[in-house]
Amino acid sequence: MKQFPENFTWGGATSSYQIEGAWNTGGKGPSIWDVFCMIPGKVANGDTGNIACDHYHRVKEDVALIKKLGLKAYRFSISWSRIMPSGRGEINQKGIYFYNELINELLANDIEPWVTLYHWDLPAALEFEIDGWLGEEISNVFAIYAHVCFESFGAG
């Protein structure tokens, strides 16, 4: 029987839209998924991520479940529109607080946070204002968002 290497890290992964819920809570702006799911007929049964698993309100419970599973790492994505509701400009301190709370809870439980800055949930304002990822400005706008995240959550 094949064995995993001794230094193999067992972990779990999620994306912000699929787990957080709280789609319009705590200063979060709409993402392209929030908007897309509002269009009648686009998603089976009219389902949305508006509540999802309600991770936004259940961080401690969810981290306890991750620990109970024996996972040593947790890869999650940061919702750009929770950090910068319009994709640029204003920084939402409640969003910063939420992700710091999650990171600190993971670390307190000996679970290594692995972060994805973007998991297909662009702030809707950027889609409408600068043509999203097709727009010429997007790389500069993303660089500013990434800088805000590194400043707020650390670079390693």
Residue pairs with C-beta under 8 A, 6 or more apart in sequence:
9 72
9 73
9 112
10 70
10 71
10 72
10 73
11 71
11 72
11 73
11 74
11 75
11 112
11 114
12 66
12 69
12 71
12 73
12 74
12 75
13 74
13 75
13 76
13 114
14 55
14 74
14 75
14 76
14 77
15 76
15 77
15 116
15 119
15 120
15 121
16 76
16 77
16 78
16 79
16 82
16 119
16 121
17 31
17 33
17 34
17 49
17 52
17 79
17 119
17 120
17 121
18 49
18 52
18 53
19 52
19 53
19 55
19 76
20 49
20 52
20 53
20 54
20 55
20 56
20 79
20 82
21 49
21 50
21 51
21 52
21 53
21 54
21 55
21 56
21 57
22 28
22 51
22 54
22 56
22 57
23 30
23 34
23 48
23 49
23 50
23 51
24 30
24 34
24 50
25 56
26 56
26 82
26 92
26 94
26 95
26 98
27 82
27 85
27 92
27 93
27 94
27 95
28 79
28 81
28 82
28 85
28 92
28 95
29 81
29 82
29 84
29 85
29 86
29 87
29 92
29 123
29 124
29 125
30 81
30 123
30 124
30 125
31 79
31 80
31 81
31 121
31 122
31 123
31 124
32 120
32 121
32 122
32 123
32 124
32 127
32 132
33 49
33 120
33 121
34 48
34 49
34 50
34 81
34 124
35 124
35 127
36 42
36 43
37 43
37 46
37 47
37 48
37 49
37 50
38 48
40 46
53 62
55 62
56 98
59 98
59 101
59 102
59 105
60 105
63 74
63 102
63 105
63 106
63 109
63 111
64 109
66 74
66 106
66 109
66 111
67 109
67 110
67 111
71 111
72 110
72 111
72 112
73 111
73 112
73 113
73 114
74 106
74 111
74 112
74 113
74 114
75 114
75 115
75 116
76 102
76 113
76 114
76 115
76 116
77 115
77 116
77 117
77 118
77 119
77 121
78 99
78 115
78 116
78 117
78 149
78 153
79 95
79 121
80 87
80 117
80 118
80 121
80 122
80 123
80 145
81 87
81 121
81 122
81 123
81 124
82 92
82 95
82 98
82 99
83 91
83 92
83 95
83 96
83 99
83 145
83 148
83 149
83 152
84 90
84 91
84 92
84 123
84 145
84 148
85 92
85 123
85 125
86 123
86 125
86 126
87 122
87 123
87 125
87 126
87 129
87 141
87 145
88 126
88 141
88 144
88 145
91 148
96 152
99 152
99 153
100 152
100 153
102 113
103 113
103 153
106 112
106 113
107 113
115 149
115 153
117 145
117 146
117 149
118 142
122 132
122 133
126 132
126 135
126 138
126 141
130 136
130 137
130 138
130 141
132 138
